[in-house]
Amino acid sequence: MEASAVILPCGQRLHLQHGPIDLIIGADGDRKAAFATAKERFATILTELSAELPALRLPLTDGVPFPLGSVAWKMDRATRPFSNDVFVTRMAAVAGSVADTILDAMKSANLSRAYVNDGGDIAIHLVKGQTFTLAMAGHDGTSLGRITIGYDDPIRGIATSGRHGRSYSLGIADSVTVLAKTAAAADVAATLIANAVDLPGHDVITRKAARSIDDNSDLGDLPVVTGLGQLSHDDTTLALRNGTARAAAYTQRGLISGAALFLNGQSQSTRPAQISLPQRTLQNA
């Protein structure tokens, strides 16, 4: 199957799709040139990634060799700072790295603002005076808050992960949204923070080995969440605090700018100024 490229009915957004990669792209400025470079670069990405896929699915350790392709290299560079004390493969950064790669190609055009959205993992380009605003929504469409990023903010990537997303999760978060310097870094962090929103051993959580659901899963025999029963308010709060502790550690290390975590109608945040949440949010430093 070849890559497809379609201008959406609004005339201002481009839809690119090839195999499992599905992008929505917007650009203000020389849109025609930006979309042309995006289509050209996108046509090569799936083949490039497929060549190194077995290695990219391996747990990332010091002994794992560096990849060759530019997208895989972005995946490696984004993932390594998080890999010291937790299981992670470079696949945790694949969507964000694709978004960053396509946006990098588009920057050859004269643009005031642009974004590449790879299934909720978003790379952003802004020039001075421009902002990017995004509404966060739950898996059921519920409004969860808003994100506003300005040119002076050290943020050019947004990513969301959780048990309702496209990939398997080790945790029970409904969703976790992370802000970081790149979409690739935000992608990794969102995955790992969502994994930490958990209550190990709790009897209302059901799990299966990832490999028993998908032979090709990079998570191997790790137990991924397949179901969640009714949680008490206190259990929900505890699970969110477990995740927020990891988010706060990443923020303190300079790996991310902040995060918002959601579960069972509750939310917690590491207080990034760019995220506006409902008043019921529990704020943690």
Secondary structure, DSSP 4 states (H G I P E B T S, - for coil): ---EEEE-TTSSEEEEEETTEEEEEEEEESHHHHHHHHHHHHHHHHHHHHTTHHHHTSB--TTSPPPSSHHHHHHHHHHGGG-SSS--BGGGGHHHHHHHHHHHHHTTS-EEEEEEEETTEEEEEE-TT-EEEEEEE-TTS-EEEEEEEETTSS--EEEEESTTSSS--SS--SEEEEEESSHHHHHHHHHHHHHHS--TT-TTEEEEEHHHH-TT-TTTT-EEEEEE----HHHHHHHHHHHHHHHHHHHHTTS-SEEEEEETTEEEE---TTEE--TTPEE--
